[in-house]
Amino acid sequence: MDRNDLQIELIENECLLADGFDSALIGITDGLNSVAVYDSNLCIQVLIKEGMTEIDAIEHFYYNVSGSYVGDKTPIFIKQLTTNI
């Protein structure tokens, strides 16, 4: 799936998106209630690039972004596996 296909699926499934985190959007869930999927670490990097310290970015992300619930279509935020053991 490329980014255009992803955008089409997000629109068709009426998924809510996290404002300002387009570069951290990595997919969409399968199933009855499809939602947008973001990489938590990439979201934090976006906040750092916007001028926050790492500590402030982490606190802001977990309290204001991933900690928000806006209904059944609320995006999910995952920590990706970086190595297979």
C-alpha positions as CSV (number, residue, x, y, z in Angstrom):
1,M,0.0,0.0,0.0
2,D,1.4,3.4,-0.9
3,R,0.5,6.7,0.8
4,N,-2.2,7.5,-1.8
5,D,-3.9,4.2,-1.2
6,L,-3.7,4.8,2.5
7,Q,-5.3,8.2,2.3
8,I,-8.1,6.7,0.2
9,E,-8.8,4.0,2.8
10,L,-8.6,6.5,5.7
11,I,-11.2,8.7,4.0
12,E,-13.5,5.8,3.0
13,N,-13.4,4.5,6.6
14,E,-14.0,8.0,8.1
15,C,-10.9,7.8,10.2
16,L,-9.9,10.6,12.5
17,L,-6.3,11.9,12.0
18,A,-3.8,13.4,14.5
19,D,-3.2,17.0,13.3
20,G,0.4,17.8,12.5
21,F,1.6,14.2,12.5
22,D,1.3,13.2,8.8
23,S,4.9,12.1,8.6
24,A,4.3,9.7,11.5
25,L,1.2,8.0,9.9
26,I,2.1,4.4,9.1
27,G,-1.1,2.6,8.3
28,I,-4.7,1.7,9.1
29,T,-6.1,-1.2,11.1
30,D,-8.1,-4.0,9.5
31,G,-11.4,-5.1,10.9
32,L,-14.8,-3.7,11.7
33,N,-13.6,-0.4,13.1
34,S,-10.7,0.8,11.0
35,V,-8.6,3.5,12.6
36,A,-5.4,5.4,11.6
37,V,-2.1,4.1,13.0
38,Y,0.8,6.3,14.0
39,D,4.3,5.5,15.1
40,S,4.7,7.0,18.7
41,N,8.5,7.6,18.3
42,L,8.0,9.4,15.0
43,C,5.3,11.6,16.6
44,I,7.7,12.5,19.3
45,Q,10.4,13.4,16.7
46,V,7.9,15.7,15.0
47,L,7.4,17.6,18.3
48,I,11.1,17.8,18.8
49,K,11.6,19.2,15.3
50,E,8.9,21.8,16.1
51,G,11.2,23.0,18.9
52,M,10.3,21.0,22.0
53,T,12.9,19.4,24.2
54,E,12.9,15.6,24.2
55,I,11.4,15.5,27.7
56,D,8.7,18.1,26.9
57,A,7.9,16.3,23.6
58,I,7.5,13.0,25.4
59,E,5.3,14.4,28.1
60,H,3.2,16.4,25.6
61,F,2.7,13.4,23.3
62,Y,1.6,10.9,26.0
63,Y,-0.7,13.4,27.8
64,N,-2.2,15.4,24.9
65,V,-1.9,13.2,21.9
66,S,-1.9,9.5,22.6
67,G,-3.8,10.1,25.9
68,S,-6.8,11.7,24.1
69,Y,-9.9,9.8,23.3
70,V,-12.3,11.3,20.8
71,G,-14.6,8.4,20.0
72,D,-14.5,5.1,18.2
73,K,-12.4,6.5,15.4
74,T,-9.6,7.7,17.6
75,P,-6.2,6.9,16.1
76,I,-3.9,4.4,17.7
77,F,-0.2,5.0,18.5
78,I,2.2,2.1,18.5
79,K,5.8,1.5,19.4
80,Q,7.3,-0.5,16.5
81,L,9.6,-3.4,17.0
82,T,13.1,-2.4,15.9
83,T,14.9,-5.7,16.2
84,N,13.9,-9.3,16.1
85,I,15.6,-11.5,18.6
